[in-house]
Structure formats: C-alpha cells, structure tokens
Amino acid sequence: MSRITLGLLVGALLISPALSAAETKVEVLQRQLDHPWSMAFLPDNQGMLITLRGGQLRHWQAGKGLSEPIAGVPRVWANGQGGLLDVVLAPDFAQSRRVWLSYAETGEDGKAGTAVGYGRLNQQLTGLEAFQVVFRQMPKLSTGNHFGGRLVFDGKGHLFVGLGENNQRPTAQELDKLQGKVVRLTDEGKVPADNPFVGTKGARPEIWAYGIRNPQGMAMNPWSDTLWLNEHGPKGGDEINIPQPGKNYGWPLATHGVNYSGLPIPEAKGEKVTGTEQPIFFWQHSPAVSGMAFYNADKFPQWQHKLFIGALKDQTLIMLNVDGNKVTEEARLLTDKKQRIRDVRVGPDGYLYVLTDESDGELWRVSPEA
C-alpha cells in the first residue's frame, strides 16, 4: 500500500489499489513513436490517427502498422512542450471528413502560441486537404512552455479548446488575452453568441472560463454531459475542474502548490480565494496529469464510472471513481512500465488505448485481465 494524498475534503488515506499492474493486461501494438501526443479513432475499423509532437500525423491500423506521415499537416513550432498536439474528428466526419488539429505556431518575434484548424482527410488516408486555421492564441507569449491544446466537441455544435498560460502566470487572469483559458467555438471555428464574455469590453469573446494554468486532459463526462478538465499545478496542486461559463478557476491567485524552488507563488493569496472556484479534486503531490478518458463502454463492467488519467512524472495510469461530481482515486495502474503516459482513450472495442511520451514511445491496448 502507498500513501496517496487525495483532493478536496478527502484528506490523506491509505488505499490498497483495486487493480495491481499484474492484474492489468497490456498489449504493445506499436513501438518507435517519437513523442506521440494524441490519437483519434477512425470509423469502420480503419484504425486511428496519431499525432507526433515533432509535427507528423500518422495512420495506424491493426495488421498494417504505421503509415508514412500524412501530407497537408501545417508546419508546427516543435520546441520544448510545443509541436503537433491534439487530433479529433469532427462529429460529422462521415460526411465532412474533417480532422481537427491543435499545434504550436511561432510569431514574428520568435515566441509561440496554440493554433487550431482542420483539413479534410482523403479517402486514401494519406493526406489532409485544404487545411485552414480557425483559431490562434493571442498574443503569442510562449518560449516553449504551457500550450495546453486539448480539443473536445460537446455534441451540441461547440468545440472547447484548453489553453495554457505560456508560463506567464498573470495572463490567466487577464480577459484581454487568451492565455490560461478554456475557449468555446462553434464547430466551424466561430464565436458562439451565448459565450459569457460576448459584448464585454476588454474581454476576448472566445473565453468560456479562465484562471487555468496548463490544461493537459479534457473530456465530456458522459453521465452529466459536462466538460471536465485536468491541469498541471506548479510543484503540487494538479487539479480536476468542471469549467463553467464565466467562472474563474484561480490560477495564480489560488493554488494548492508552490514554485519549483519551494517558495510560494508570488501572486498566490492562498488555497481558497473569494471569487474563484475550487477544484473538485487535487493532488498535493503532482503526478503531472495528462490525457483523460471516462469509461462508459460495456466491454468491462468493472470499469464503469471510472475516469482514467495519464501521469507523466509518476509514469502511471490513474484510475478514479466518479460519483456525480465527486471523485476518489482508486488505483494506480501500469506502475511497472516506467514510461511517461501522455494520452488515454476508450476505443470503439471497449479497450483502453494508451500512448507513452518517449522518444521511442508506444501504443498500448489495456484491459483489466490477467
């Protein structure tokens, strides 16, 4: 057993993991992936698309392996944490063939920000056609850190984009900037008329929620139909939040962490600050959370109502139990693999699929079977 510090109102408890690494089956489907970041499943058993942070989009299919790089991907700024990031299919992919990408791009002064756009995947699965950029994080402030980049469609005609604060802490509270925000767009990349800051002087109309440090996982909760987000704290204080319109999630005014030096965050006023929202869950010791996926498939009933989150620093797959808006950590899986976990998704077959963030990264298929 290990001591795990749990989040809000839970305290430190001794927990015996429900599943040990020995009770979790892992199949390695692909090796030699250079820092993979995200994956998206194609319909009709055509495999998946995988982004590599260096700038390549690849197609992988069982029995056929990994394709050559797909043509038509925009040029990315592959420095530090920047590069080619998330990939998602448009909800109407069967008709539109649209593949959405987020990535880091540089500006005239050499600093970078997150951009989002889409292209049409050809029938041969070899190229993106007519790629167009529909969103740019402005101003461009990053020298290689905190891009965020996760993309989530809500099924109601909207696209959410999680944006890091580029390691420029105060910007997360500044509504005239797109750092440290969750933005909400239409599925065409426009600004919805009912966004909370539309018509507010000095505020960017794309903003849905703010006070975010560096979001690394986002997903729609299938049981409550709400957007959930996880984000990196500084030294301590990784969080799970449910971004609500117009709400302030605190960074850097409210945090459960400190600077990497061990000193307090200069702007911080405490763990709880009036006018800011508390996370629904936090880790006092940061696992460096990454991609996240709710399990709502029929394949493995024992995983129902579980939330899976990758961990980069801790090199594990975190399994949490979800009860409404309450979350409790239940187990750490894949602890023997010793690889940084970047993304986790539930496949059409009900298995978990995991990408590891290594220079020789891997694609795994995971099940709760010996």
LUMROMAR-816571 format. One record per residue (C-alpha): residue in three letters; x, y, z. Coordinates in Angstrom, 3 decimals. Example, Ala and Ser with C-alpha at 12.3 -4.5 7.8 and 13.67 -1.06 7.14 Angstrom:
2
R   code          u          v          w
R    ALA     12.300     -4.500      7.800
R    SER     13.670     -1.060      7.140
END
This chain:
370
R   code          u          v          w
R    MET      0.000      0.000      0.000
R    SER      1.102      3.553     -0.611
R    ARG      0.118      6.843      0.938
R    ILE     -1.902      8.910     -1.533
R    THR     -2.972     12.439     -0.816
R    LEU     -6.472     12.882     -2.109
R    GLY     -8.316     16.008     -3.088
R    LEU    -10.934     18.316     -1.717
R    LEU    -12.467     17.292      1.630
R    VAL    -10.949     13.820      1.435
R    GLY     -7.567     14.107      3.161
R    ALA     -4.728     11.614      3.263
R    LEU     -5.840      7.993      3.289
R    LEU     -4.155      4.638      2.961
R    ILE     -5.519      2.957     -0.152
R    SER     -4.975     -0.526     -1.441
R    PRO     -5.238     -0.392     -5.251
R    ALA     -8.179     -2.316     -6.642
R    LEU     -6.063     -3.458     -9.579
R    SER     -2.339     -4.018     -9.477
R    ALA     -0.130     -3.900    -12.530
R    ALA     -0.048     -7.725    -12.528
R    GLU     -3.834     -7.786    -12.938
R    THR     -3.823     -5.465    -15.949
R    LYS     -3.125     -6.857    -19.391
R    VAL     -1.060     -4.665    -21.711
R    GLU     -0.569     -5.395    -25.403
R    VAL      2.078     -3.336    -27.187
R    LEU      0.601     -2.515    -30.603
R    GLN      3.249     -0.128    -31.908
R    ARG      6.736      0.971    -30.946
R    GLN      9.103      3.642    -32.297
R    LEU      6.681      6.539    -31.945
R    ASP      8.651      9.758    -31.430
R    HIS      6.858     11.534    -28.571
R    PRO      3.242     10.759    -29.535
R    TRP      0.706     13.224    -28.128
R    SER     -2.826     12.177    -29.076
R    MET     -4.970      9.718    -31.022
R    ALA     -8.364      9.651    -32.701
R    PHE    -10.250      6.542    -33.823
R    LEU    -11.455      6.360    -37.414
R    PRO    -14.861      4.781    -38.144
R    ASP    -15.453      1.393    -39.769
R    ASN    -12.500     -0.316    -38.093
R    GLN     -9.987      1.785    -40.039
R    GLY     -7.649      2.218    -37.108
R    MET     -6.590      5.554    -35.688
R    LEU     -4.748      8.788    -36.336
R    ILE     -1.777      9.550    -34.066
R    THR     -0.001     12.874    -33.648
R    LEU      3.738     13.013    -33.019
R    ARG      4.841     16.174    -31.258
R    GLY      7.595     16.810    -33.801
R    GLY      4.959     17.556    -36.447
R    GLN      3.840     14.295    -38.017
R    LEU      0.331     12.866    -38.260
R    ARG      0.323      9.095    -38.811
R    HIS     -2.319      6.470    -39.518
R    TRP     -2.129      3.204    -37.584
R    GLN     -4.216      0.117    -38.309
R    ALA     -4.095     -3.378    -36.854
R    GLY     -2.348     -5.732    -39.247
R    LYS     -0.939     -2.877    -41.315
R    GLY      1.061     -0.925    -38.742
R    LEU      2.128      2.676    -39.029
R    SER      1.769      4.722    -42.199
R    GLU      4.149      7.232    -43.671
R    PRO      3.469     10.809    -42.497
R    ILE      0.126     12.140    -43.714
R    ALA      0.542     15.088    -46.085
R    GLY     -1.050     18.508    -45.608
R    VAL     -0.341     18.961    -41.894
R    PRO      0.515     22.584    -41.005
R    ARG      4.058     23.491    -40.070
R    VAL      4.425     23.384    -36.295
R    TRP      6.784     25.013    -33.791
R    ALA      8.368     21.941    -32.228
R    ASN     10.273     23.349    -29.276
R    GLY     10.045     22.490    -25.581
R    GLN      6.463     21.375    -24.946
R    GLY      5.320     22.768    -28.296
R    GLY      4.634     20.919    -31.517
R    LEU      1.755     18.969    -33.022
R    LEU     -0.690     18.348    -30.193
R    ASP     -4.280     17.102    -30.247
R    VAL     -6.261     15.415    -33.020
R    VAL    -10.040     14.928    -33.047
R    LEU    -12.544     14.021    -35.726
R    ALA    -15.418     16.371    -36.443
R    PRO    -18.751     14.995    -35.175
R    ASP    -19.915     14.859    -38.803
R    PHE    -16.687     13.231    -40.018
R    ALA    -18.604     10.649    -42.074
R    GLN    -19.841     13.486    -44.274
R    SER    -17.251     16.259    -43.908
R    ARG    -14.052     14.178    -43.488
R    ARG    -12.787     16.993    -41.233
R    VAL     -9.852     16.283    -38.948
R    TRP     -9.137     18.955    -36.338
R    LEU     -5.621     19.608    -35.044
R    SER     -4.118     21.808    -32.359
R    TYR     -0.459     22.763    -32.515
R    ALA      2.125     25.359    -31.523
R    GLU      2.973     28.021    -34.073
R    THR      5.511     30.816    -33.897
R    GLY      5.037     34.538    -34.394
R    GLU      7.267     37.235    -35.854
R    ASP      9.199     37.721    -32.597
R    GLY     10.008     34.023    -32.205
R    LYS      7.501     33.420    -29.424
R    ALA      4.716     30.907    -29.898
R    GLY      1.089     30.148    -29.120
R    THR     -1.513     27.459    -29.724
R    ALA     -3.396     27.321    -33.016
R    VAL     -6.377     25.204    -34.095
R    GLY     -7.598     24.269    -37.546
R    TYR     -8.929     21.491    -39.720
R    GLY     -8.412     19.758    -43.046
R    ARG    -10.279     17.092    -44.989
R    LEU     -8.806     13.610    -44.804
R    ASN     -8.715     11.998    -48.230
R    GLN    -10.228      8.577    -48.817
R    GLN     -6.782      7.007    -49.108
R    LEU     -5.942      8.248    -45.586
R    THR     -2.723      9.755    -46.923
R    GLY     -3.367     13.494    -46.867
R    LEU     -5.240     16.414    -45.317
R    GLU     -6.704     18.686    -47.949
R    ALA     -7.422     22.430    -47.732
R    PHE     -6.208     22.843    -44.151
R    GLN     -7.393     26.107    -42.646
R    VAL     -6.616     27.753    -39.318
R    VAL     -9.700     28.961    -37.445
R    PHE     -8.221     29.974    -34.080
R    ARG     -4.964     31.454    -32.795
R    GLN     -3.980     32.061    -29.185
R    MET     -3.091     35.737    -28.916
R    PRO     -0.803     37.309    -28.030
R    LYS      1.964     34.779    -28.663
R    LEU      3.962     34.607    -25.433
R    SER      5.412     31.107    -25.063
R    THR      9.105     30.354    -25.245
R    GLY      8.341     26.622    -25.104
R    ASN      6.006     26.033    -22.170
R    HIS      2.342     25.576    -21.280
R    PHE      0.456     25.360    -24.567
R    GLY     -2.453     23.223    -23.367
R    GLY     -4.031     22.189    -26.650
R    ARG     -6.736     19.636    -25.858
R    LEU     -9.809     19.718    -28.119
R    VAL    -13.284     18.452    -27.187
R    PHE    -16.575     18.603    -29.098
R    ASP    -19.637     18.736    -26.839
R    GLY    -22.066     17.172    -29.317
R    LYS    -24.138     20.372    -29.365
R    GLY    -22.285     22.236    -32.089
R    HIS    -19.422     23.538    -29.957
R    LEU    -15.683     22.939    -29.728
R    PHE    -13.784     23.543    -26.463
R    VAL    -10.056     24.325    -26.524
R    GLY     -7.879     24.200    -23.409
R    LEU     -5.100     26.811    -23.430
R    GLY     -2.096     27.078    -21.132
R    GLU     -0.823     30.397    -19.817
R    ASN      2.513     30.032    -21.657
R    ASN      4.269     30.116    -18.269
R    GLN      3.207     33.771    -17.922
R    ARG      1.201     33.470    -14.708
R    PRO     -0.710     36.790    -14.544
R    THR     -2.155     36.340    -18.032
R    ALA     -4.503     33.603    -16.778
R    GLN     -6.479     36.368    -15.002
R    GLU     -6.386     38.852    -17.901
R    LEU     -9.516     38.658    -20.031
R    ASP     -7.963     40.548    -22.957
R    LYS     -5.570     37.642    -23.514
R    LEU     -6.146     34.009    -24.468
R    GLN     -3.561     32.532    -22.102
R    GLY     -4.780     30.289    -19.270
R    LYS     -8.284     29.943    -20.659
R    VAL    -10.831     27.455    -21.902
R    VAL    -12.339     28.849    -25.087
R    ARG    -15.571     27.779    -26.752
R    LEU    -16.060     27.928    -30.509
R    THR    -18.682     26.678    -32.917
R    ASP    -17.898     23.582    -34.940
R    GLU    -16.947     25.982    -37.745
R    GLY    -14.487     27.864    -35.525
R    LYS    -16.705     30.926    -34.953
R    VAL    -17.555     32.605    -31.636
R    PRO    -20.945     31.461    -30.251
R    ALA    -23.280     34.353    -29.488
R    ASP    -24.001     32.987    -25.989
R    ASN    -20.371     32.834    -24.802
R    PRO    -20.151     34.532    -21.371
R    PHE    -17.925     37.469    -22.391
R    VAL    -19.504     38.337    -25.734
R    GLY    -20.105     42.091    -25.620
R    THR    -17.895     42.635    -22.553
R    LYS    -15.459     45.488    -23.116
R    GLY    -11.832     44.433    -22.800
R    ALA    -12.589     40.695    -22.840
R    ARG    -11.983     38.168    -25.588
R    PRO    -15.351     36.773    -26.707
R    GLU    -13.918     33.281    -27.243
R    ILE    -13.374     32.797    -23.493
R    TRP    -15.541     30.256    -21.672
R    ALA    -13.602     30.027    -18.377
R    TYR    -10.297     31.403    -17.059
R    GLY     -7.698     31.131    -14.305
R    ILE     -6.244     27.920    -15.788
R    ARG     -2.523     27.075    -15.596
R    ASN     -1.758     24.330    -18.113
R    PRO     -4.638     22.010    -19.105
R    GLN     -3.460     18.618    -20.315
R    GLY     -6.624     16.494    -20.339
R    MET    -10.226     17.317    -21.265
R    ALA    -13.266     15.153    -21.899
R    MET    -17.042     15.271    -21.798
R    ASN    -18.470     13.424    -18.804
R    PRO    -20.980     11.038    -20.439
R    TRP    -23.134     10.795    -17.304
R    SER    -23.548     14.507    -16.605
R    ASP    -22.887     15.875    -20.122
R    THR    -20.409     18.406    -18.728
R    LEU    -16.858     19.284    -19.708
R    TRP    -14.152     18.109    -17.309
R    LEU    -10.558     19.315    -17.389
R    ASN     -7.340     18.427    -15.619
R    GLU     -4.366     20.738    -15.356
R    HIS     -0.822     20.843    -14.104
R    GLY     -0.206     22.720    -10.908
R    PRO      3.271     24.086    -10.217
R    LYS      5.069     21.983     -7.563
R    GLY      1.954     20.304     -6.189
R    GLY     -1.641     21.103     -6.875
R    ASP     -2.550     19.257    -10.077
R    GLU     -6.319     19.704    -10.373
R    ILE     -9.562     18.445    -11.895
R    ASN    -12.097     21.175    -12.683
R    ILE    -15.502     21.398    -14.356
R    PRO    -15.222     24.647    -16.351
R    GLN    -18.431     26.679    -16.126
R    PRO    -19.202     29.763    -18.247
R    GLY    -17.524     32.913    -16.986
R    LYS    -16.019     31.277    -13.898
R    ASN    -12.522     31.932    -12.546
R    TYR    -10.519     28.814    -11.606
R    GLY     -7.996     30.734     -9.605
R    TRP     -4.530     30.457    -11.106
R    PRO     -2.256     32.046     -9.987
R    LEU     -4.259     33.663     -7.166
R    ALA     -5.473     30.364     -5.690
R    THR     -3.331     27.245     -5.785
R    HIS     -2.548     24.126     -3.762
R    GLY      1.042     24.198     -4.989
R    VAL      4.245     26.221     -4.693
R    ASN      7.016     27.252     -7.059
R    TYR      9.519     24.619     -8.162
R    SER     12.044     26.392     -5.913
R    GLY      9.832     25.606     -2.929
R    LEU      8.936     29.265     -2.454
R    PRO      5.313     30.471     -2.627
R    ILE      3.782     31.558     -5.937
R    PRO      4.259     35.365     -5.855
R    GLU      0.668     36.171     -6.845
R    ALA     -0.952     33.496     -4.675
R    LYS     -3.316     34.557     -1.889
R    GLY     -3.985     31.071     -0.557
R    GLU     -5.613     27.767     -1.458
R    LYS     -9.099     29.288     -1.369
R    VAL     -9.693     32.804     -2.685
R    THR    -13.032     34.613     -2.822
R    GLY    -14.327     34.857     -6.367
R    THR    -12.520     31.756     -7.577
R    GLU    -13.697     28.175     -7.932
R    GLN    -12.185     25.281     -6.006
R    PRO    -11.185     22.148     -7.932
R    ILE    -13.382     19.118     -7.440
R    PHE    -10.197     17.136     -6.851
R    PHE     -6.489     17.872     -6.452
R    TRP     -3.236     16.082     -5.813
R    GLN     -0.964     17.631     -3.199
R    HIS      1.975     15.884     -4.900
R    SER      1.689     16.397     -8.642
R    PRO      1.650     13.259    -10.798
R    ALA      1.877     15.575    -13.877
R    VAL     -1.540     14.650    -15.250
R    SER     -2.128     14.192    -18.976
R    GLY     -4.872     12.795    -21.221
R    MET     -8.128     11.652    -19.645
R    ALA    -10.999      9.364    -20.591
R    PHE    -14.294      8.404    -18.951
R    TYR    -15.135      4.711    -19.229
R    ASN    -18.700      4.244    -20.456
R    ALA    -18.360      1.094    -22.573
R    ASP    -19.982     -2.296    -21.982
R    LYS    -16.822     -4.348    -22.545
R    PHE    -15.541     -4.278    -18.957
R    PRO    -18.358     -3.621    -16.438
R    GLN    -15.822     -3.334    -13.585
R    TRP    -14.530     -0.141    -15.217
R    GLN    -17.923      1.544    -15.465
R    HIS    -17.990      5.011    -13.855
R    LYS    -14.213      5.156    -13.796
R    LEU    -12.123      8.066    -15.000
R    PHE     -8.653      7.281    -16.341
R    ILE     -5.910      9.919    -16.352
R    GLY     -2.348      9.524    -17.549
R    ALA      0.600     10.657    -15.449
R    LEU      3.838     11.898    -16.980
R    LYS      6.082     12.349    -13.952
R    ASP      4.636      9.434    -11.970
R    GLN      4.604      7.180    -15.061
R    THR      1.289      5.557    -14.203
R    LEU     -2.327      5.380    -15.309
R    ILE     -4.530      6.800    -12.562
R    MET     -7.970      5.236    -12.097
R    LEU    -10.583      7.292    -10.259
R    ASN    -14.152      6.519     -9.253
R    VAL    -16.755      9.079    -10.359
R    ASP    -19.937      9.614     -8.315
R    GLY    -21.745     12.661     -9.665
R    ASN    -19.216     15.485     -9.280
R    LYS    -17.274     13.652     -6.575
R    VAL    -14.037     11.886     -7.429
R    THR    -11.894      9.499     -5.409
R    GLU     -8.637      7.933     -6.505
R    GLU     -8.957      4.178     -6.620
R    ALA     -5.773      2.761     -8.116
R    ARG     -2.534      3.357     -9.962
R    LEU     -2.153      1.048    -12.964
R    LEU      0.801      0.207    -15.223
R    THR      3.240      1.155    -12.481
R    ASP      5.761     -1.428    -13.691
R    LYS      6.031      0.022    -17.204
R    LYS      8.122      3.061    -16.240
R    GLN      7.013      5.180    -19.167
R    ARG      5.519      8.661    -19.246
R    ILE      1.850      8.334    -20.174
R    ARG      0.674     11.110    -22.487
R    ASP     -2.815     10.098    -23.614
R    VAL     -5.549      7.592    -22.840
R    ARG     -8.718      6.932    -24.847
R    VAL    -11.524      4.386    -24.844
R    GLY    -11.598      2.591    -28.175
R    PRO    -14.697      1.532    -30.113
R    ASP    -13.996     -2.015    -28.903
R    GLY    -14.175     -1.000    -25.218
R    TYR    -10.443     -1.379    -24.536
R    LEU     -8.274      1.425    -23.212
R    TYR     -5.626      2.732    -25.582
R    VAL     -2.571      4.464    -24.151
R    LEU      0.260      6.485    -25.700
R    THR      3.600      6.880    -23.940
R    ASP      5.582     10.099    -24.260
R    GLU      9.058      8.829    -25.045
R    SER     11.494      9.192    -27.946
R    ASP     10.670      5.507    -28.540
R    GLY      7.033      5.853    -27.456
R    GLU      4.497      3.072    -27.623
R    LEU      0.814      2.454    -28.289
R    TRP     -0.776      0.048    -25.799
R    ARG     -4.086     -1.736    -25.608
R    VAL     -5.076     -2.192    -21.960
R    SER     -7.677     -4.402    -20.309
R    PRO     -8.416     -5.492    -16.718
R    GLU     -7.491     -9.074    -17.414
R    ALA     -4.622    -11.268    -16.290
END
